[in-house]
Amino acid sequence: MPFTDENVRELLLAVGLDPAAGDAALERSFGELDLDSLARVEIATRIQDRFGVDVEERLTADVTPSLMRELVNERLAATGTRGGGSTS
């Protein structure tokens, strides 16, 4: 199961991004979205729990949600992991 834009949107909303930000938010950096290091750690933790890949060290303020999606999918492909952990 790939890590999709919908998964990204769900995570962004879960850490407090305004839903009005829309799809344009996927191309703005976490810094531009005002998602601090605690929000990024929360996102990384949820990704680890649900998809089984660790991306925390790569989620810097300069990374965009689209780049995060690509990173997660690259790691899923490299490990052969198909996701499927907890959805909470």
N, C-alpha and C positions, 0 to 999 in steps of 0.2 A: 504494500500500500504506500504510494508516494505521499510525501508531505506537500500539501496543496496550498494555494492561495487562501482557500477557505480555512484551513488549519491556522494559517498565519493570522488572518483576520480575527479568529476566535481568541488566539493568544493575545493579540494587541488589545482587544476589548477587555479581556480578563485582567490586564494590568492597568487599565484605566484610560486607554486612548478613547477620545471622543468619537462616537460612531459617525459623526458628521465629517470626519477626516476623509472618509471614502477610500476608493482604490488608489488615489494619489499618494496616500500614506505609505504604500508599499515601496515607493521609490525614494522616500525621504529617509535620511539617517535617523537612528534612534535619538541622537542628540537634537536634531531638528524637530523630532516628535516630542521632545521633552520627556523621554523615557530614560530615567536615570539607571544607575548600576543595579539598584535593587529590583527594578522592573525587569532588567535584562537577566538577572539571576533567576527570577521567578519564571521567566519564559524558558530559560535553559533547563530549569528543573522540570517543568512540565513536558518539555521535549524529551528529556531523558526518561521520565516516567512512562510516557506514552509510546515513544518510538525507540527507546533503548540506545540513543546515541548522545554523546557528550559534546556540546558545542559552546559551553559557557565561556571558555577562554577566548573564543573567536567573536563573541558578541560585544564589540566595542561600540562606543558612541558614534563612530563613523560608518558602521555597517547599516545597510538598509534591510528592511524585512524581506525584500526580494532576494538579496544576497544570502540572507539567513536561510531562506527556503532552498536555494541552490546548495548551500553547504550541507544542510540536513539530508537532502536527497543524495548528494555525493557520498556522504558517510553511510547512509542506508545501503547504497549500491555496493560500497566497498566491503561492508560487513555482511552483506546478504540478509540484513535484517529487514523484516517486512512490517514492523510496527505492531500495534495491537496490544499495548499495555493498557493501563487504566485511562479512561477518557475524562477523568475529573481534573 
